[in-house]
């Protein structure tokens, strides 16, 4: 998991770009849509076998996941629908990239990679689902080794390196990346389940049962309550 300091520095680095974009007709939701369409194009390239180019473009398309949120904060155009659209298209973007790889490996009859991609998809879905379900219970659930930004970077690096030969030994970096994603994405989902179990276990009643979790009001929720009509900030590049 990327350190919070590194995340903060990256967000600060894109602020000048967001300020520049604020002087254009572009809106945060439009940036979100553009980022998704770029990922669709990358998925097609991967399906056609352009692995290294696809890996580089994965990182380029991933920048939009940060820029849309930064633009929303800069222009004060944050909205609940924008947050929902951003999160939803993030899931679709990840799925379309893996679909492109699935088509590529299916054409090559690569059974191992096909199974790995399926496991990666399951892990990615569960990471997002557990967090969403936990937040529905009033728990902030951002723990885990491999949230979406890390998964995107690992996939991109694996694709860009692709096949490499070291001391006459051929190494398939994409396959290694898929193994890492397949394992740690599901580990992250389990980590979040365990975290929610630990948090809810602290709320046992005197009879030994477990009380319903008390919803935790985030700073955004408090601000929303005090300023009706305003919208909370949208998340960026996260599960």
DRENDO-1510 file (C-alpha; in Angstrom, 1 decimal, always signed):
<recs>
REC; n; res; u; v; w
REC; 1; UNK; +0.0; +0.0; +0.0 .
REC; 2; UNK; +1.4; +3.4; -1.0 .
REC; 3; UNK; +2.4; +5.6; +2.0 .
REC; 4; UNK; +0.0; +8.5; +2.7 .
REC; 5; UNK; +2.9; +10.9; +2.3 .
REC; 6; UNK; +3.4; +9.7; -1.3 .
REC; 7; UNK; -0.3; +10.0; -2.1 .
REC; 8; UNK; -0.3; +13.5; -0.7 .
REC; 9; UNK; +2.7; +14.5; -2.8 .
REC; 10; UNK; +1.1; +13.1; -5.9 .
REC; 11; UNK; -2.2; +14.9; -5.3 .
REC; 12; UNK; -0.2; +18.1; -4.8 .
REC; 13; UNK; +1.7; +17.6; -8.0 .
REC; 14; UNK; -1.5; +17.4; -10.1 .
REC; 15; UNK; -3.0; +20.6; -8.6 .
REC; 16; UNK; -1.4; +22.9; -11.1 .
REC; 17; UNK; -2.8; +20.7; -13.9 .
REC; 18; UNK; -6.2; +20.9; -12.3 .
REC; 19; UNK; -6.0; +24.7; -12.1 .
REC; 20; UNK; -5.1; +24.9; -15.8 .
REC; 21; UNK; -8.0; +22.6; -16.6 .
REC; 22; UNK; -10.4; +24.8; -14.5 .
REC; 23; UNK; -9.9; +27.5; -17.2 .
REC; 24; UNK; -11.2; +25.1; -19.9 .
REC; 25; UNK; -14.8; +23.9; -20.6 .
REC; 26; UNK; -13.9; +20.5; -19.1 .
REC; 27; UNK; -15.9; +19.3; -16.1 .
REC; 28; UNK; -14.9; +16.6; -13.6 .
REC; 29; UNK; -17.6; +14.2; -14.9 .
REC; 30; UNK; -16.4; +14.7; -18.4 .
REC; 31; UNK; -12.8; +13.9; -17.3 .
REC; 32; UNK; -14.1; +10.8; -15.6 .
REC; 33; UNK; -15.8; +9.7; -18.8 .
REC; 34; UNK; -12.7; +10.5; -20.9 .
REC; 35; UNK; -10.6; +8.4; -18.6 .
REC; 36; UNK; -13.0; +5.5; -18.9 .
REC; 37; UNK; -13.1; +5.7; -22.8 .
REC; 38; UNK; -9.3; +5.7; -22.8 .
REC; 39; UNK; -9.3; +2.5; -20.7 .
REC; 40; UNK; -11.7; +1.0; -23.2 .
REC; 41; UNK; -9.2; +1.8; -26.0 .
REC; 42; UNK; -6.3; +0.3; -23.9 .
REC; 43; UNK; -8.4; -2.8; -23.4 .
REC; 44; UNK; -8.8; -3.1; -27.2 .
REC; 45; UNK; -5.0; -2.7; -27.7 .
REC; 46; UNK; -4.3; -5.4; -25.1 .
REC; 47; UNK; -6.8; -7.7; -26.8 .
REC; 48; UNK; -4.9; -7.1; -30.1 .
REC; 49; UNK; -1.6; -8.0; -28.5 .
REC; 50; UNK; +0.0; -4.5; -28.0 .
REC; 51; UNK; +1.1; -5.4; -24.5 .
REC; 52; UNK; +3.9; -2.9; -23.9 .
REC; 53; UNK; +2.0; +0.0; -25.4 .
REC; 54; UNK; -1.1; -0.9; -23.5 .
REC; 55; UNK; +0.9; -0.9; -20.2 .
REC; 56; UNK; +2.2; +2.6; -20.8 .
REC; 57; UNK; -1.3; +3.8; -21.7 .
REC; 58; UNK; -2.7; +2.2; -18.5 .
REC; 59; UNK; -0.7; +4.7; -16.5 .
REC; 60; UNK; -1.7; +7.6; -18.8 .
REC; 61; UNK; -5.4; +6.7; -18.4 .
REC; 62; UNK; -4.9; +6.3; -14.7 .
REC; 63; UNK; -4.0; +10.0; -14.4 .
REC; 64; UNK; -7.6; +10.9; -15.2 .
REC; 65; UNK; -8.7; +9.1; -12.0 .
REC; 66; UNK; -6.7; +11.7; -10.0 .
REC; 67; UNK; -7.4; +14.7; -12.3 .
REC; 68; UNK; -11.2; +14.5; -12.1 .
REC; 69; UNK; -11.2; +14.6; -8.4 .
REC; 70; UNK; -8.6; +17.4; -8.3 .
REC; 71; UNK; -10.6; +19.4; -10.8 .
REC; 72; UNK; -13.7; +18.9; -8.8 .
REC; 73; UNK; -12.1; +20.3; -5.7 .
REC; 74; UNK; -10.4; +23.2; -7.5 .
REC; 75; UNK; -13.7; +24.3; -9.2 .
REC; 76; UNK; -15.9; +23.3; -6.2 .
REC; 77; UNK; -18.0; +21.2; -8.6 .
REC; 78; UNK; -18.0; +18.2; -6.2 .
REC; 79; UNK; -21.3; +16.2; -6.1 .
REC; 80; UNK; -22.7; +13.0; -4.8 .
REC; 81; UNK; -23.4; +11.8; -8.4 .
REC; 82; UNK; -19.9; +12.7; -9.4 .
REC; 83; UNK; -18.5; +10.5; -6.6 .
REC; 84; UNK; -20.8; +7.6; -7.7 .
REC; 85; UNK; -19.9; +8.0; -11.4 .
REC; 86; UNK; -16.2; +8.1; -10.6 .
REC; 87; UNK; -16.3; +5.0; -8.4 .
REC; 88; UNK; -18.5; +3.1; -10.9 .
REC; 89; UNK; -16.4; +3.9; -13.9 .
REC; 90; UNK; -13.2; +3.0; -12.0 .
REC; 91; UNK; -14.7; -0.5; -11.6 .
REC; 92; UNK; -15.7; -0.7; -15.3 .
REC; 93; UNK; -12.2; +0.6; -16.3 .
REC; 94; UNK; -10.4; -2.2; -14.3 .
REC; 95; UNK; -12.8; -4.8; -15.8 .
REC; 96; UNK; -12.3; -3.7; -19.4 .
REC; 97; UNK; -8.5; -3.8; -19.0 .
REC; 98; UNK; -8.7; -7.3; -17.7 .
REC; 99; UNK; -11.2; -8.3; -20.4 .
REC; 100; UNK; -8.7; -7.1; -23.0 .
REC; 101; UNK; -6.0; -9.3; -21.5 .
REC; 102; UNK; -8.5; -12.2; -21.2 .
REC; 103; UNK; -9.2; -12.0; -24.9 .
REC; 104; UNK; -5.5; -11.9; -25.7 .
REC; 105; UNK; -4.6; -15.0; -23.6 .
REC; 106; UNK; -7.7; -16.9; -24.8 .
REC; 107; UNK; -6.5; -16.5; -28.4 .
REC; 108; UNK; -3.2; -17.9; -27.3 .
REC; 109; UNK; -4.8; -20.8; -25.3 .
REC; 110; UNK; -2.9; -19.7; -22.2 .
REC; 111; UNK; -4.9; -21.5; -19.6 .
REC; 112; UNK; -2.9; -20.4; -16.6 .
REC; 113; UNK; -3.2; -16.7; -17.4 .
REC; 114; UNK; -7.0; -17.1; -18.0 .
REC; 115; UNK; -7.5; -18.6; -14.6 .
REC; 116; UNK; -5.3; -15.9; -13.0 .
REC; 117; UNK; -7.3; -13.1; -14.7 .
REC; 118; UNK; -10.5; -14.6; -13.3 .
REC; 119; UNK; -9.1; -14.7; -9.8 .
REC; 120; UNK; -7.9; -11.1; -10.2 .
REC; 121; UNK; -11.4; -10.0; -11.2 .
REC; 122; UNK; -12.9; -11.8; -8.2 .
REC; 123; UNK; -10.4; -10.2; -5.8 .
REC; 124; UNK; -10.8; -6.7; -7.3 .
REC; 125; UNK; -14.6; -6.9; -7.0 .
REC; 126; UNK; -14.4; -8.2; -3.4 .
REC; 127; UNK; -12.0; -5.4; -2.3 .
REC; 128; UNK; -14.5; -2.8; -3.5 .
REC; 129; UNK; -17.6; -4.6; -2.3 .
REC; 130; UNK; -16.3; -5.1; +1.3 .
REC; 131; UNK; -15.4; -1.5; +1.6 .
REC; 132; UNK; -18.8; -0.4; +0.2 .
REC; 133; UNK; -20.6; -2.8; +2.5 .
REC; 134; UNK; -18.5; -1.7; +5.5 .
REC; 135; UNK; -19.2; +2.0; +4.8 .
REC; 136; UNK; -22.9; +1.1; +4.7 .
REC; 137; UNK; -22.5; -0.2; +8.2 .
REC; 138; UNK; -20.9; +3.1; +9.3 .
REC; 139; UNK; -17.3; +1.8; +9.3 .
REC; 140; UNK; -14.4; +3.4; +7.4 .
REC; 141; UNK; -12.6; +0.6; +5.6 .
REC; 142; UNK; -9.5; +1.6; +3.8 .
REC; 143; UNK; -7.1; -1.0; +5.1 .
REC; 144; UNK; -5.4; -3.6; +3.0 .
REC; 145; UNK; -2.2; -4.2; +1.0 .
REC; 146; UNK; -3.5; -3.7; -2.5 .
REC; 147; UNK; -6.3; -1.1; -3.2 .
REC; 148; UNK; -6.9; +0.1; -6.8 .
REC; 149; UNK; -4.0; +2.5; -7.3 .
REC; 150; UNK; -1.5; -0.2; -6.4 .
REC; 151; UNK; -3.2; -2.8; -8.6 .
REC; 152; UNK; -3.2; -0.4; -11.6 .
REC; 153; UNK; +0.6; +0.3; -11.1 .
REC; 154; UNK; +1.5; -3.4; -10.8 .
REC; 155; UNK; -0.5; -4.3; -13.9 .
REC; 156; UNK; +1.0; -1.4; -15.9 .
REC; 157; UNK; +4.6; -2.3; -14.9 .
REC; 158; UNK; +4.1; -5.9; -15.7 .
REC; 159; UNK; +2.6; -5.1; -19.1 .
REC; 160; UNK; +5.4; -2.6; -20.0 .
REC; 161; UNK; +8.2; -5.0; -19.1 .
REC; 162; UNK; +6.3; -8.0; -20.6 .
REC; 163; UNK; +8.9; -10.5; -21.7 .
REC; 164; UNK; +12.5; -9.9; -20.5 .
REC; 165; UNK; +15.6; -12.1; -20.7 .
REC; 166; UNK; +18.0; -12.2; -17.8 .
REC; 167; UNK; +21.1; -14.4; -18.0 .
REC; 168; UNK; +19.5; -16.4; -20.8 .
REC; 169; UNK; +16.4; -16.9; -18.6 .
REC; 170; UNK; +13.2; -15.7; -20.2 .
REC; 171; UNK; +10.9; -14.0; -17.6 .
REC; 172; UNK; +7.2; -13.2; -18.3 .
REC; 173; UNK; +6.7; -10.1; -16.2 .
REC; 174; UNK; +3.0; -9.9; -17.1 .
REC; 175; UNK; +2.4; -13.4; -15.8 .
REC; 176; UNK; +4.2; -12.5; -12.6 .
REC; 177; UNK; +2.1; -9.3; -12.2 .
REC; 178; UNK; -1.1; -11.4; -12.6 .
REC; 179; UNK; +0.1; -13.8; -9.9 .
REC; 180; UNK; +0.8; -10.9; -7.6 .
REC; 181; UNK; -2.6; -9.3; -8.3 .
REC; 182; UNK; -4.5; -12.6; -8.0 .
REC; 183; UNK; -3.0; -13.3; -4.6 .
REC; 184; UNK; -2.8; -9.9; -2.9 .
REC; 185; UNK; -6.1; -8.6; -4.2 .
REC; 186; UNK; -7.9; -11.4; -2.5 .
REC; 187; UNK; -5.7; -11.0; +0.6 .
REC; 188; UNK; -6.8; -7.4; +0.7 .
REC; 189; UNK; -10.4; -8.4; +0.6 .
REC; 190; UNK; -9.8; -10.8; +3.5 .
REC; 191; UNK; -8.0; -8.1; +5.4 .
REC; 192; UNK; -11.0; -5.8; +5.1 .
REC; 193; UNK; -13.4; -8.5; +6.2 .
REC; 194; UNK; -11.2; -9.2; +9.3 .
REC; 195; UNK; -11.0; -5.5; +10.0 .
REC; 196; UNK; -14.8; -5.2; +10.0 .
REC; 197; UNK; -15.1; -8.3; +12.2 .
REC; 198; UNK; -12.6; -6.8; +14.7 .
REC; 199; UNK; -14.4; -3.4; +14.7 .
REC; 200; UNK; -17.8; -4.9; +15.2 .
REC; 201; UNK; -16.6; -7.4; +17.8 .
REC; 202; UNK; -15.7; -4.4; +20.1 .
REC; 203; UNK; -19.5; -3.6; +20.3 .
REC; 204; UNK; -20.7; -6.7; +22.2 .
REC; 205; UNK; -23.6; -6.2; +24.5 .
REC; 206; UNK; -23.6; -7.5; +28.2 .
REC; 207; UNK; -25.4; -10.7; +27.2 .
REC; 208; UNK; -22.6; -11.7; +24.9 .
REC; 209; UNK; -24.3; -10.7; +21.6 .
REC; 210; UNK; -23.1; -8.2; +19.2 .
REC; 211; UNK; -24.9; -4.9; +18.8 .
REC; 212; UNK; -25.5; -3.2; +15.5 .
REC; 213; UNK; -22.5; -1.0; +14.6 .
REC; 214; UNK; -22.9; +2.6; +15.3 .
REC; 215; UNK; -22.5; +4.7; +12.2 .
REC; 216; UNK; -19.4; +6.9; +12.3 .
REC; 217; UNK; -19.9; +10.3; +11.0 .
REC; 218; UNK; -17.0; +11.4; +8.9 .
REC; 219; UNK; -15.9; +15.0; +8.6 .
REC; 220; UNK; -17.6; +15.2; +5.3 .
REC; 221; UNK; -20.9; +14.0; +6.8 .
REC; 222; UNK; -20.7; +16.6; +9.5 .
REC; 223; UNK; -20.0; +19.3; +7.0 .
REC; 224; UNK; -22.8; +18.1; +4.8 .
REC; 225; UNK; -25.2; +18.3; +7.8 .
REC; 226; UNK; -24.2; +21.8; +8.7 .
REC; 227; UNK; -24.4; +23.0; +5.1 .
REC; 228; UNK; -27.5; +21.5; +3.5 .
REC; 229; UNK; -27.4; +21.8; -0.3 .
REC; 230; UNK; -23.6; +21.4; -0.5 .
REC; 231; UNK; -22.1; +18.2; -1.9 .
REC; 232; UNK; -19.4; +16.2; -0.3 .
REC; 233; UNK; -16.0; +15.8; -2.2 .
REC; 234; UNK; -15.6; +13.0; -4.5 .
REC; 235; UNK; -13.0; +10.3; -3.9 .
REC; 236; UNK; -10.1; +9.9; -6.3 .
REC; 237; UNK; -8.4; +6.7; -7.5 .
REC; 238; UNK; -9.5; +4.6; -4.6 .
REC; 239; UNK; -11.5; +1.5; -3.9 .
</recs>
